[in-house]
């Protein structure tokens, strides 16, 4: 296909985007754990594994993904694409 024949691609927008600033009450970083307290009254805890280096950004990101996926099968995605 010639470049002149290529159709422009449309980027799909996520229909259910979340404003995390409105959802997070506060965050506690306590090496090796990151704890996110949500405004809905729940909390999410992640801990780095033995031998890993504690990182606030990674801990927060993992808490967010756990919350968004309802803590189901998110590890499978990381294992698949991060190998």
N, C-alpha and C positions, 0 to 999 in steps of 0.2 A: 504494500500500500504506500503510495506516495504521500509525503507530508502534507501536500495540498488537499489530499483526500481524507486526512485524519479528522475525525470529529472532535470538537473540544470536549474535554472531560468535565463533568460537574462533580464537585466535591459534595458528598452527602453530609448534611448537617445532622448532628445528634438531636433528636427530637426531645429528649428528656435530660437536657443539661442541668447541672446542679451548681448553684452558687455556694461553694464550700464555706465561704466566710459567713454566710447566714446559717449554716448547719453546725459549725464547730463552736462549742462553748469555750473550751480551753484545752491546752495540750500540756502534758507533763513529760519532760525528758528526764529519765532517771536510769542512767547506764546500768544494765543493758536493755532497759525497757523504754518504750514510747507508749504513752497512754493518751488517747483522745477522748475527751468527754463531749458528747454531742448534746445539742439543745433538746433532743427528744428524750433525754434522761438516760440514754445508754452510754456505754463506753466500749472502746476497742483497744486491746493491748497487743503489742507486738514486742518480741524480744529477739535480739540477734543471737545467732548460734555461737557455741563455743568456738573460739578461733577466729570469729569475725570481728571486725572493728566497728564499734558503735558509731552510727552516723544519724544525726537528727533528721536530715532530709529523707533518707531511706526509710527510717522508722515511721515518719509521718506519711510518706507515700504508701507504705504497706498498710498502715491503719486505714487510710482512705480507700484503698482498693478492697480491703476486707469488708468494709462497711458497704461499699457500692455493690459488691457481689454477694452480699449476705453471707460472707465467709464460706462460699461454696466454690470449689474447683479452681480458684484463682491460681493455686500453686501449679496446677497442670499447665496453664498457659505460660507461666514463667519457665517451667522446666522445658516445655516444647521450644520456645523461642530464644531462650538464653543459653542453650547448650553450646 
